């Protein structure tokens, strides 16, 4: 059974993602305070998550409370300070510190999307993945730097995936509308569709439909349709000998010139060139989802 503990790892290998430290503890002293621009241990990134109690973090002169279900991402060095203000209830936390270029990149990606404070349920995949990592270290004595690198990279992928899903939560009825629209676009990409026509098929106005797509897919209905058309064109170019203009027509492009323009935006080459470069692009299908 896991118990509160902390583990540190030290090596000089900067060629891989490395786990610097990981732990679970309950903070009771109001002296607990760390400033990101005044620490001797620099060059790592921090994930810290509240299980119970509450702490705080200041980032660029803005203060954020850290109640249960919230955590923060920070880089050292940077302008931040996290601390426990003292109360009757200890601040119970889990954390991990990582080193490596990829960790810095992922931290930048997630904080750009969510800000320095992230919200995840205690039963979320991200936290469940953390507990499994801690268990493997505590109980299976996993300490090999390469295995740990792979494990923490998997955890980071969970962080990225969950971050992308943060803005996607919507009601069952909204999800049903979105699914209906996506199904319709996948089945009718060859038709000359307009935004009004797509909205009519789903029974909502076009402005609401655009908001749903932006929230869930981070794109517009027409951009989603264009992705499906290009996917279909790539498959036809590879699987048939149809003339290029006929491929474009069958995939919903209203003119050969427009088809060529869009295709070059996606593939940085003409449809004819793509068809000729089977050795460089040996794919039967390409997907943009």
BALOBA-1460 file (C-alpha; in Angstrom, 3 decimals):
// residues 289
<rec num="1" residu="x" x="0.000" y="0.000" z="0.000"/>
<rec num="2" residu="x" x="1.364" y="3.390" z="-0.984"/>
<rec num="3" residu="x" x="2.361" y="5.808" z="1.748"/>
<rec num="4" residu="x" x="3.514" y="9.435" z="1.597"/>
<rec num="5" residu="x" x="7.120" y="9.460" z="0.425"/>
<rec num="6" residu="x" x="9.506" y="11.326" z="-1.843"/>
<rec num="7" residu="x" x="12.089" y="10.044" z="-4.309"/>
<rec num="8" residu="x" x="14.880" y="11.887" z="-6.131"/>
<rec num="9" residu="x" x="16.961" y="10.811" z="-9.137"/>
<rec num="10" residu="x" x="20.298" y="12.258" z="-10.165"/>
<rec num="11" residu="x" x="22.177" y="11.757" z="-13.407"/>
<rec num="12" residu="x" x="24.041" y="13.939" z="-15.879"/>
<rec num="13" residu="x" x="22.333" y="12.647" z="-19.025"/>
<rec num="14" residu="x" x="20.748" y="15.658" z="-20.736"/>
<rec num="15" residu="x" x="19.993" y="13.777" z="-23.956"/>
<rec num="16" residu="x" x="16.746" y="12.298" z="-22.610"/>
<rec num="17" residu="x" x="13.744" y="13.351" z="-20.582"/>
<rec num="18" residu="x" x="14.579" y="12.666" z="-16.932"/>
<rec num="19" residu="x" x="12.600" y="12.431" z="-13.711"/>
<rec num="20" residu="x" x="14.169" y="14.714" z="-11.126"/>
<rec num="21" residu="x" x="11.872" y="13.955" z="-8.180"/>
<rec num="22" residu="x" x="8.413" y="12.663" z="-7.342"/>
<rec num="23" residu="x" x="6.448" y="12.531" z="-4.139"/>
<rec num="24" residu="x" x="3.382" y="12.672" z="-1.945"/>
<rec num="25" residu="x" x="3.328" y="14.703" z="1.252"/>
<rec num="26" residu="x" x="1.215" y="16.717" z="3.672"/>
<rec num="27" residu="x" x="2.441" y="20.250" z="4.357"/>
<rec num="28" residu="x" x="1.748" y="21.699" z="7.811"/>
<rec num="29" residu="x" x="4.312" y="24.482" z="8.185"/>
<rec num="30" residu="x" x="3.500" y="28.021" z="6.985"/>
<rec num="31" residu="x" x="7.211" y="28.334" z="6.248"/>
<rec num="32" residu="x" x="6.655" y="26.191" z="3.149"/>
<rec num="33" residu="x" x="7.331" y="28.658" z="0.328"/>
<rec num="34" residu="x" x="9.319" y="28.383" z="-2.896"/>
<rec num="35" residu="x" x="10.124" y="31.217" z="-5.287"/>
<rec num="36" residu="x" x="10.918" y="30.200" z="-8.848"/>
<rec num="37" residu="x" x="13.444" y="32.959" z="-9.463"/>
<rec num="38" residu="x" x="15.385" y="32.350" z="-6.242"/>
<rec num="39" residu="x" x="16.208" y="28.628" z="-6.205"/>
<rec num="40" residu="x" x="19.565" y="26.877" z="-6.500"/>
<rec num="41" residu="x" x="18.014" y="23.840" z="-8.256"/>
<rec num="42" residu="x" x="17.303" y="25.291" z="-11.698"/>
<rec num="43" residu="x" x="16.564" y="23.749" z="-15.063"/>
<rec num="44" residu="x" x="13.491" y="21.684" z="-14.302"/>
<rec num="45" residu="x" x="9.702" y="21.905" z="-14.567"/>
<rec num="46" residu="x" x="7.198" y="21.262" z="-11.776"/>
<rec num="47" residu="x" x="3.781" y="19.645" z="-11.603"/>
<rec num="48" residu="x" x="2.085" y="19.904" z="-8.197"/>
<rec num="49" residu="x" x="-1.498" y="18.839" z="-7.410"/>
<rec num="50" residu="x" x="-3.714" y="19.336" z="-4.354"/>
<rec num="51" residu="x" x="-5.356" y="16.269" z="-2.808"/>
<rec num="52" residu="x" x="-6.758" y="18.078" z="0.242"/>
<rec num="53" residu="x" x="-6.360" y="21.370" z="2.044"/>
<rec num="54" residu="x" x="-5.287" y="24.413" z="0.075"/>
<rec num="55" residu="x" x="-2.188" y="26.229" z="-1.030"/>
<rec num="56" residu="x" x="-1.502" y="29.211" z="-3.277"/>
<rec num="57" residu="x" x="0.645" y="30.181" z="-6.202"/>
<rec num="58" residu="x" x="1.612" y="33.663" z="-7.369"/>
<rec num="59" residu="x" x="2.507" y="34.068" z="-11.036"/>
<rec num="60" residu="x" x="3.547" y="37.464" z="-12.386"/>
<rec num="61" residu="x" x="1.888" y="39.252" z="-9.440"/>
<rec num="62" residu="x" x="-1.391" y="37.300" z="-9.811"/>
<rec num="63" residu="x" x="-2.431" y="34.998" z="-6.962"/>
<rec num="64" residu="x" x="-4.308" y="31.711" z="-7.494"/>
<rec num="65" residu="x" x="-5.818" y="29.444" z="-4.841"/>
<rec num="66" residu="x" x="-5.048" y="25.737" z="-5.158"/>
<rec num="67" residu="x" x="-7.963" y="23.787" z="-3.640"/>
<rec num="68" residu="x" x="-8.455" y="20.013" z="-4.129"/>
<rec num="69" residu="x" x="-8.656" y="19.058" z="-7.795"/>
<rec num="70" residu="x" x="-6.300" y="21.792" z="-8.965"/>
<rec num="71" residu="x" x="-2.621" y="21.774" z="-9.723"/>
<rec num="72" residu="x" x="-0.023" y="24.038" z="-11.224"/>
<rec num="73" residu="x" x="2.679" y="23.852" z="-13.854"/>
<rec num="74" residu="x" x="5.801" y="25.931" z="-13.345"/>
<rec num="75" residu="x" x="9.321" y="26.195" z="-14.716"/>
<rec num="76" residu="x" x="12.459" y="26.887" z="-12.719"/>
<rec num="77" residu="x" x="13.621" y="29.541" z="-13.017"/>
<rec num="78" residu="x" x="10.558" y="31.740" z="-13.630"/>
<rec num="79" residu="x" x="8.580" y="34.402" z="-11.802"/>
<rec num="80" residu="x" x="6.356" y="32.411" z="-9.468"/>
<rec num="81" residu="x" x="5.990" y="31.514" z="-5.799"/>
<rec num="82" residu="x" x="3.927" y="28.705" z="-4.343"/>
<rec num="83" residu="x" x="3.253" y="28.478" z="-0.634"/>
<rec num="84" residu="x" x="1.091" y="27.235" z="2.239"/>
<rec num="85" residu="x" x="-0.589" y="30.024" z="4.206"/>
<rec num="86" residu="x" x="-1.276" y="27.864" z="7.230"/>
<rec num="87" residu="x" x="-4.661" y="26.556" z="8.394"/>
<rec num="88" residu="x" x="-6.181" y="23.816" z="10.520"/>
<rec num="89" residu="x" x="-6.015" y="21.420" z="7.572"/>
<rec num="90" residu="x" x="-2.651" y="20.380" z="6.091"/>
<rec num="91" residu="x" x="-2.022" y="20.953" z="2.386"/>
<rec num="92" residu="x" x="-1.759" y="17.422" z="0.996"/>
<rec num="93" residu="x" x="-0.043" y="17.328" z="-2.392"/>
<rec num="94" residu="x" x="1.520" y="15.111" z="-5.002"/>
<rec num="95" residu="x" x="4.234" y="16.382" z="-7.330"/>
<rec num="96" residu="x" x="6.834" y="15.519" z="-9.897"/>
<rec num="97" residu="x" x="9.753" y="17.482" z="-11.337"/>
<rec num="98" residu="x" x="11.147" y="16.770" z="-14.789"/>
<rec num="99" residu="x" x="14.174" y="17.850" z="-16.803"/>
<rec num="100" residu="x" x="14.593" y="18.002" z="-20.546"/>
<rec num="101" residu="x" x="13.701" y="20.021" z="-23.620"/>
<rec num="102" residu="x" x="10.516" y="18.045" z="-24.253"/>
<rec num="103" residu="x" x="9.237" y="18.698" z="-20.739"/>
<rec num="104" residu="x" x="9.730" y="22.434" z="-21.227"/>
<rec num="105" residu="x" x="7.899" y="22.275" z="-24.556"/>
<rec num="106" residu="x" x="4.938" y="20.391" z="-23.081"/>
<rec num="107" residu="x" x="4.728" y="22.793" z="-20.122"/>
<rec num="108" residu="x" x="4.620" y="25.742" z="-22.546"/>
<rec num="109" residu="x" x="1.947" y="24.042" z="-24.653"/>
<rec num="110" residu="x" x="-0.359" y="23.257" z="-21.730"/>
<rec num="111" residu="x" x="0.062" y="26.568" z="-19.897"/>
<rec num="112" residu="x" x="-0.628" y="28.452" z="-23.136"/>
<rec num="113" residu="x" x="-3.922" y="26.559" z="-23.365"/>
<rec num="114" residu="x" x="-4.967" y="26.502" z="-19.694"/>
<rec num="115" residu="x" x="-2.832" y="28.991" z="-17.816"/>
<rec num="116" residu="x" x="-0.554" y="28.110" z="-14.882"/>
<rec num="117" residu="x" x="-3.352" y="26.407" z="-12.891"/>
<rec num="118" residu="x" x="-4.936" y="23.254" z="-14.270"/>
<rec num="119" residu="x" x="-8.025" y="21.389" z="-13.076"/>
<rec num="120" residu="x" x="-8.304" y="17.612" z="-13.070"/>
<rec num="121" residu="x" x="-10.497" y="15.269" z="-11.043"/>
<rec num="122" residu="x" x="-8.876" y="12.974" z="-8.494"/>
<rec num="123" residu="x" x="-10.148" y="10.064" z="-10.620"/>
<rec num="124" residu="x" x="-8.900" y="11.527" z="-13.916"/>
<rec num="125" residu="x" x="-6.479" y="9.575" z="-16.152"/>
<rec num="126" residu="x" x="-3.728" y="12.097" z="-15.414"/>
<rec num="127" residu="x" x="-3.848" y="11.533" z="-11.648"/>
<rec num="128" residu="x" x="-4.391" y="7.782" z="-12.009"/>
<rec num="129" residu="x" x="-1.296" y="7.654" z="-14.235"/>
<rec num="130" residu="x" x="0.673" y="9.574" z="-11.605"/>
<rec num="131" residu="x" x="-0.270" y="7.083" z="-8.868"/>
<rec num="132" residu="x" x="0.805" y="4.178" z="-11.073"/>
<rec num="133" residu="x" x="4.161" y="5.849" z="-11.695"/>
<rec num="134" residu="x" x="4.679" y="6.453" z="-7.980"/>
<rec num="135" residu="x" x="3.664" y="2.861" z="-7.188"/>
<rec num="136" residu="x" x="6.175" y="1.439" z="-9.666"/>
<rec num="137" residu="x" x="8.949" y="3.473" z="-8.060"/>
<rec num="138" residu="x" x="7.920" y="2.746" z="-4.475"/>
<rec num="139" residu="x" x="6.974" y="-0.931" z="-4.784"/>
<rec num="140" residu="x" x="8.746" y="-2.271" z="-7.878"/>
<rec num="141" residu="x" x="11.873" y="-0.183" z="-7.272"/>
<rec num="142" residu="x" x="11.984" y="1.106" z="-10.843"/>
<rec num="143" residu="x" x="15.041" y="3.373" z="-11.012"/>
<rec num="144" residu="x" x="16.562" y="2.803" z="-14.468"/>
<rec num="145" residu="x" x="16.793" y="6.213" z="-16.117"/>
<rec num="146" residu="x" x="15.668" y="4.974" z="-19.530"/>
<rec num="147" residu="x" x="12.631" y="3.158" z="-18.203"/>
<rec num="148" residu="x" x="11.720" y="6.139" z="-16.045"/>
<rec num="149" residu="x" x="12.103" y="8.419" z="-19.067"/>
<rec num="150" residu="x" x="9.604" y="6.321" z="-21.008"/>
<rec num="151" residu="x" x="7.159" y="6.222" z="-18.093"/>
<rec num="152" residu="x" x="7.190" y="9.967" z="-17.472"/>
<rec num="153" residu="x" x="6.864" y="10.614" z="-21.207"/>
<rec num="154" residu="x" x="3.681" y="8.507" z="-21.180"/>
<rec num="155" residu="x" x="2.460" y="10.603" z="-18.252"/>
<rec num="156" residu="x" x="3.179" y="13.791" z="-20.217"/>
<rec num="157" residu="x" x="1.169" y="12.468" z="-23.159"/>
<rec num="158" residu="x" x="-1.753" y="11.977" z="-20.754"/>
<rec num="159" residu="x" x="-1.289" y="15.590" z="-19.669"/>
<rec num="160" residu="x" x="-1.400" y="16.817" z="-23.269"/>
<rec num="161" residu="x" x="-4.393" y="14.669" z="-24.167"/>
<rec num="162" residu="x" x="-6.375" y="15.744" z="-21.118"/>
<rec num="163" residu="x" x="-5.495" y="19.385" z="-21.817"/>
<rec num="164" residu="x" x="-6.926" y="19.124" z="-25.308"/>
<rec num="165" residu="x" x="-10.123" y="17.667" z="-23.877"/>
<rec num="166" residu="x" x="-10.584" y="20.357" z="-21.206"/>
<rec num="167" residu="x" x="-12.516" y="22.678" z="-23.500"/>
<rec num="168" residu="x" x="-14.549" y="19.933" z="-25.110"/>
<rec num="169" residu="x" x="-17.033" y="19.217" z="-22.322"/>
<rec num="170" residu="x" x="-20.578" y="19.767" z="-23.545"/>
<rec num="171" residu="x" x="-24.080" y="18.520" z="-22.909"/>
<rec num="172" residu="x" x="-25.383" y="15.264" z="-24.349"/>
<rec num="173" residu="x" x="-27.645" y="17.166" z="-26.748"/>
<rec num="174" residu="x" x="-24.747" y="19.308" z="-28.017"/>
<rec num="175" residu="x" x="-22.587" y="16.217" z="-28.491"/>
<rec num="176" residu="x" x="-25.404" y="14.586" z="-30.440"/>
<rec num="177" residu="x" x="-25.672" y="17.614" z="-32.734"/>
<rec num="178" residu="x" x="-21.930" y="17.653" z="-33.313"/>
<rec num="179" residu="x" x="-21.789" y="13.919" z="-34.023"/>
<rec num="180" residu="x" x="-24.665" y="14.253" z="-36.489"/>
<rec num="181" residu="x" x="-22.916" y="17.107" z="-38.297"/>
<rec num="182" residu="x" x="-19.595" y="15.263" z="-38.510"/>
<rec num="183" residu="x" x="-21.294" y="12.108" z="-39.800"/>
<rec num="184" residu="x" x="-23.143" y="14.128" z="-42.438"/>
<rec num="185" residu="x" x="-19.932" y="15.833" z="-43.590"/>
<rec num="186" residu="x" x="-18.055" y="12.540" z="-43.834"/>
<rec num="187" residu="x" x="-20.837" y="11.012" z="-45.932"/>
<rec num="188" residu="x" x="-21.544" y="14.034" z="-48.183"/>
<rec num="189" residu="x" x="-18.149" y="15.662" z="-48.660"/>
<rec num="190" residu="x" x="-18.579" y="15.361" z="-52.457"/>
<rec num="191" residu="x" x="-21.718" y="17.525" z="-52.445"/>
<rec num="192" residu="x" x="-21.589" y="21.331" z="-52.875"/>
<rec num="193" residu="x" x="-22.313" y="22.077" z="-49.219"/>
<rec num="194" residu="x" x="-22.719" y="25.480" z="-47.620"/>
<rec num="195" residu="x" x="-22.665" y="26.378" z="-43.951"/>
<rec num="196" residu="x" x="-26.418" y="27.042" z="-44.074"/>
<rec num="197" residu="x" x="-27.038" y="23.612" z="-45.620"/>
<rec num="198" residu="x" x="-24.938" y="21.854" z="-42.982"/>
<rec num="199" residu="x" x="-26.719" y="23.674" z="-40.171"/>
<rec num="200" residu="x" x="-30.119" y="22.810" z="-41.663"/>
<rec num="201" residu="x" x="-29.237" y="19.119" z="-41.641"/>
<rec num="202" residu="x" x="-28.420" y="19.270" z="-37.936"/>
<rec num="203" residu="x" x="-31.438" y="21.366" z="-36.964"/>
<rec num="204" residu="x" x="-29.537" y="24.309" z="-35.460"/>
<rec num="205" residu="x" x="-28.517" y="27.731" z="-36.704"/>
<rec num="206" residu="x" x="-25.109" y="28.122" z="-38.293"/>
<rec num="207" residu="x" x="-23.724" y="30.358" z="-35.563"/>
<rec num="208" residu="x" x="-24.436" y="27.786" z="-32.862"/>
<rec num="209" residu="x" x="-22.987" y="25.017" z="-35.026"/>
<rec num="210" residu="x" x="-19.783" y="27.015" z="-35.506"/>
<rec num="211" residu="x" x="-19.475" y="27.483" z="-31.744"/>
<rec num="212" residu="x" x="-19.851" y="23.732" z="-31.177"/>
<rec num="213" residu="x" x="-17.149" y="22.915" z="-33.715"/>
<rec num="214" residu="x" x="-14.792" y="25.521" z="-32.299"/>
<rec num="215" residu="x" x="-15.288" y="24.278" z="-28.745"/>
<rec num="216" residu="x" x="-14.873" y="20.591" z="-29.514"/>
<rec num="217" residu="x" x="-12.740" y="20.395" z="-32.654"/>
<rec num="218" residu="x" x="-11.020" y="23.804" z="-32.524"/>
<rec num="219" residu="x" x="-11.974" y="24.351" z="-36.139"/>
<rec num="220" residu="x" x="-14.977" y="25.400" z="-38.223"/>
<rec num="221" residu="x" x="-17.532" y="23.141" z="-39.985"/>
<rec num="222" residu="x" x="-16.224" y="24.192" z="-43.413"/>
<rec num="223" residu="x" x="-12.603" y="23.582" z="-42.407"/>
<rec num="224" residu="x" x="-13.638" y="20.157" z="-41.110"/>
<rec num="225" residu="x" x="-15.353" y="19.506" z="-44.455"/>
<rec num="226" residu="x" x="-12.227" y="20.583" z="-46.340"/>
<rec num="227" residu="x" x="-10.136" y="18.104" z="-44.335"/>
<rec num="228" residu="x" x="-12.490" y="15.283" z="-45.341"/>
<rec num="229" residu="x" x="-12.325" y="16.333" z="-48.997"/>
<rec num="230" residu="x" x="-8.541" y="16.356" z="-49.026"/>
<rec num="231" residu="x" x="-8.465" y="12.954" z="-47.329"/>
<rec num="232" residu="x" x="-10.734" y="11.563" z="-50.047"/>
<rec num="233" residu="x" x="-8.649" y="13.166" z="-52.792"/>
<rec num="234" residu="x" x="-5.434" y="11.667" z="-51.441"/>
<rec num="235" residu="x" x="-7.001" y="8.220" z="-51.441"/>
<rec num="236" residu="x" x="-8.318" y="8.575" z="-54.999"/>
<rec num="237" residu="x" x="-5.018" y="9.864" z="-56.315"/>
<rec num="238" residu="x" x="-3.240" y="6.855" z="-54.878"/>
<rec num="239" residu="x" x="-5.853" y="4.161" z="-55.643"/>
<rec num="240" residu="x" x="-7.126" y="5.209" z="-59.103"/>
<rec num="241" residu="x" x="-5.933" y="6.538" z="-62.461"/>
<rec num="242" residu="x" x="-8.665" y="9.168" z="-62.646"/>
<rec num="243" residu="x" x="-7.574" y="12.500" z="-64.149"/>
<rec num="244" residu="x" x="-6.676" y="15.049" z="-61.488"/>
<rec num="245" residu="x" x="-9.590" y="17.333" z="-62.376"/>
<rec num="246" residu="x" x="-11.986" y="14.381" z="-62.013"/>
<rec num="247" residu="x" x="-10.552" y="13.545" z="-58.592"/>
<rec num="248" residu="x" x="-11.165" y="17.115" z="-57.462"/>
<rec num="249" residu="x" x="-14.718" y="17.049" z="-58.821"/>
<rec num="250" residu="x" x="-15.543" y="13.787" z="-57.049"/>
<rec num="251" residu="x" x="-14.238" y="15.175" z="-53.782"/>
<rec num="252" residu="x" x="-16.381" y="18.307" z="-53.810"/>
<rec num="253" residu="x" x="-13.988" y="20.898" z="-55.215"/>
<rec num="254" residu="x" x="-15.847" y="23.195" z="-57.587"/>
<rec num="255" residu="x" x="-12.914" y="23.937" z="-59.896"/>
<rec num="256" residu="x" x="-9.562" y="22.366" z="-60.804"/>
<rec num="257" residu="x" x="-7.693" y="25.535" z="-59.848"/>
<rec num="258" residu="x" x="-9.282" y="25.672" z="-56.402"/>
<rec num="259" residu="x" x="-8.564" y="21.965" z="-55.896"/>
<rec num="260" residu="x" x="-4.916" y="22.531" z="-56.792"/>
<rec num="261" residu="x" x="-4.665" y="25.539" z="-54.466"/>
<rec num="262" residu="x" x="-6.131" y="23.713" z="-51.465"/>
<rec num="263" residu="x" x="-4.103" y="20.575" z="-52.148"/>
<rec num="264" residu="x" x="-0.844" y="22.549" z="-52.194"/>
<rec num="265" residu="x" x="-1.761" y="24.135" z="-48.842"/>
<rec num="266" residu="x" x="-2.023" y="20.673" z="-47.294"/>
<rec num="267" residu="x" x="0.740" y="18.771" z="-49.058"/>
<rec num="268" residu="x" x="3.111" y="21.490" z="-50.348"/>
<rec num="269" residu="x" x="2.920" y="19.958" z="-53.845"/>
<rec num="270" residu="x" x="0.451" y="19.535" z="-56.680"/>
<rec num="271" residu="x" x="-1.939" y="16.553" z="-56.906"/>
<rec num="272" residu="x" x="0.021" y="15.323" z="-59.916"/>
<rec num="273" residu="x" x="3.300" y="15.452" z="-57.995"/>
<rec num="274" residu="x" x="1.781" y="13.602" z="-55.047"/>
<rec num="275" residu="x" x="0.565" y="10.841" z="-57.340"/>
<rec num="276" residu="x" x="4.050" y="10.518" z="-58.831"/>
<rec num="277" residu="x" x="5.876" y="10.356" z="-55.477"/>
<rec num="278" residu="x" x="4.718" y="6.960" z="-54.297"/>
<rec num="279" residu="x" x="8.088" y="6.085" z="-52.861"/>
<rec num="280" residu="x" x="8.333" y="9.266" z="-50.790"/>
<rec num="281" residu="x" x="4.677" y="9.102" z="-49.683"/>
<rec num="282" residu="x" x="3.860" y="5.362" z="-49.515"/>
<rec num="283" residu="x" x="0.515" y="5.825" z="-47.764"/>
<rec num="284" residu="x" x="-2.815" y="4.382" z="-48.837"/>
<rec num="285" residu="x" x="-4.608" y="7.041" z="-46.792"/>
<rec num="286" residu="x" x="-3.843" y="10.234" z="-44.869"/>
<rec num="287" residu="x" x="-6.117" y="11.532" z="-42.095"/>
<rec num="288" residu="x" x="-6.354" y="15.043" z="-40.661"/>
<rec num="289" residu="x" x="-8.304" y="14.325" z="-37.453"/>
